[in-house]
Amino acid sequence: MLQINNLHATVGDKPILKGLTLSLNAGRSMRLWGPMARGNRRWAMCFPGRPGYEVTEGSVTFTPPPRHPVLDTGLGSSSGARDESQASHQVRGDVDLLSLDPHERAAAGLFLGFQYPVEIPGVSNVQFLREALNAQRKHRGEPPLSGGEFLKLARTQADAMGMDMEMLKRPVNVGFSGGEKKRNEMVQMGIIDPALAILDETDSGLDIDALRVVGDGINRIMRAPHKAVLLITHYQRLLDYVKPDFVHVLDGGRITRTGGPELALELEREGYKELAA
Amino acid sequence: MISSLPTRRDEEWRYAPAEVLAGLKALPEAQQIAVEAGATHPVYKCVSTGAASKVDIQRYQIDIAEGARCEAFFLLTGGGYKRLDIDVTLAEGAHFELGAVGIGRGEEVTEIVTRLRHVAPNATSNQVMRGLAMDHATLTMIGRIDVAKDAQKTDAALGAKGLLLDRTATINAKPELEIYADDVKCAHGCAIGQLDEMALFYAQQRGLPMAEARNLLMQAFVAEAYDAIGDTQWRDHMTGYAESALRGTF
């Protein structure tokens, strides 16, 4: 589903990835593990296309499952976004992810769980998610969800994550605690229903209860034969809830070690230094 | 009141274009609004001059009697030089609520100028100004609050925020407080910034194209000025007008 080939990336003139090669198949969950503050920070932002994160070499090929076809049917481009006309990606099958705009990557089925979910004052969660979801649907040539349909979907997902509907009516992440923000990320993931989720240190700042809720959320939403998850974390604890099929150690901008779930335990026991040696 | 014509030496006019001031024959008469004791008076008004060459100066003289309220909401957009000039006098226990939005693009000049006179005790006021400037537009927000010696327990708040969407646009924001009473609350804040890049990216990652993400954030920014509108129908009207002004379809 995701094929990353010799990816080099920089922020400013600082290299953050130096030849990352990785493939992730549908139905798998994979976990990347790296020591903190060794150039590993925020490299996940390369995939959704955050401005300032420049890929200097390599490729990222994304093959969305049939449920998320990346095709612009040309329907519904009569109104709304002005830049929609440029999105003439008549692509089926493989997508060169790096050639797409951030919103097109999202519509193709990529979801990034933020380590620090952003606060947007004045925009309610409900409005934000409805507009975002309908923009994705429009891009895929699907009909928009009505207000009622959307609220039903939102309620189901909020209930599943134990989030009060009232919180969904509040401005996006404003005044939310760290745990509530992460929970909200999971509610958003449930509503958007992506094919591929890259979760960037989703476990940071969570207490044990929140960790379990978030772990359950990842399993419920993303454990499916046509989906895949890439977890980026420094700790073992989220893996008590979300069992990875593969574990990779990322150090100095490339993968230094690959293994199964046992590698995570080994890392937790031995530390990075031992393994790097 | 100003008897002679204003010049740029007058603080409240210092950002006005010289050619507009030179062309002024007389200031238009101020609209008089007297709110009777205990009454509530709403004002909803959209100011748009239409043509780029036009000048539209709207002046209001508002007197709010004991315990009365005036709730005034404005949108300034489109055309040439627009100025909203409000002079308010608050009696004991009166309240003045202002929500004013200015949206400027092209070469437009937009000014929101208020002067509040807290002359008696226990009066309150809350002013929310939101200015958004694109292209070469200039937008000015000046809020002056005078609190007289007898106006103890005055509670006045003024928040002016500007959003610059292009490097070439200009926003001036200036709160002015003159306080002679010693037991008062006067909160004032000015902030001028850009759209939050992280919020824009977050919205794009969730699926919104750049143009829609920008629009969503701009709408949220201006909507703050209309939060205090109690009449939901009018609130929807005003936010709707502001949205079409943002899209350039007002």
Interface residues (C-beta under 8 A of the other chain):
Chain A: P48 G49 R50 P51 G80 A81 R82 D83 E84 D101 P102 H103 R105 A106 A107 F111 L112 F114 P117 V118 E119 I120 P121 G122 V123 Q127 F128 L129 E131 A132 L133 A135 Q136 H139 P171 Q188 I192
Chain B: D196 E197 M198 A199 F201 Y202 A203 Q204 Q205 R206 G207 L208 P209 M210 A211 E212 A213 L216 L217 Q219 A220 F221 A223 E224
